[in-house]
Amino acid sequence: MVTAYPPGGGIALPRAIGNFLTEMNATEVPYYVANYVEGHLHINVELLQWIVVIAAAFLLALEHTEWRSDILTALLIPVIAINLPGSIMGFLRGEIGHWLAFILVILRLFFHEHVPRELEYPAALLLICVTAPSHVVGLRSSVFAQIVCLLIGIWIAYQHSTAAGDVGSTFTRGRHMPVTIAIIALIAVPAIILIQAF
């Protein structure tokens, strides 16, 4: 039975949420939403990583469109590689990833005029995932990796605001707005993960 808390009662909101989640069966709380641990609200790290991967992929997809922004999109490849969920990284580092990388290198060497330019960054991501040493892959879940992602996000935000003229223009011009939202995700998510780590 769930306890009813009076509105404006003496229990602080975080404690009330924690008590509510404790009284509920753990299977009733969605896995990806949030959980209450030791007095702090923790957001699932894998969900946050998916947000970063989607935001970075969106910015990469804009590279070859009329919405292209003046940011150094090559920096997004390490951000995606760091935040790829473990299941996808394991898949890419397996036998299928090795075959894909092998075929990609052959195509690039002998049929480079037939390989579209749009595949350059996905190919680089695949090669990084396949060829990275195990020690480097192990660093993906470290605080250092999230600091790198945060610094890249800040640098990309600086480039974006400089290209737009000022920070205000990045929020007011319709063309810049989707890019600005994606860049905010690139900064906010590593910051949240770092805050949760401490």
HELIX and SHEET records of a PDB file:
HELIX    1   1 LEU A   13  GLU A   23  1                                  11    
HELIX    2   2 ALA A   26  GLU A   28  5                                   3    
HELIX    3   3 VAL A   45  ALA A   61  1                                  17    
HELIX    4   4 LEU A   62  HIS A   64  5                                   3    
HELIX    5   5 THR A   73  LEU A   75  5                                   3    
HELIX    6   6 LEU A   76  ASN A   83  1                                   8    
HELIX    7   7 GLY A   86  LEU A   92  1                                   7    
HELIX    8   8 GLU A   95  PHE A  110  1                                  16    
HELIX    9   9 HIS A  112  HIS A  114  5                                   3    
HELIX   10  10 ARG A  117  LEU A  119  5                                   3    
HELIX   11  11 GLU A  120  THR A  131  1                                  12    
HELIX   12  12 SER A  134  GLY A  138  1                                   5    
HELIX   13  13 LEU A  139  SER A  141  5                                   3    
HELIX   14  14 VAL A  143  ALA A  164  1                                  22    
HELIX   15  15 VAL A  167  THR A  172  1                                   6    
HELIX   16  16 MET A  177  ALA A  197  1                                  21    
SHEET    1   A 2 ASN A  35  VAL A  37  0                                        
SHEET    2   A 2 HIS A  40  HIS A  42 -1                                        
END                                                                             
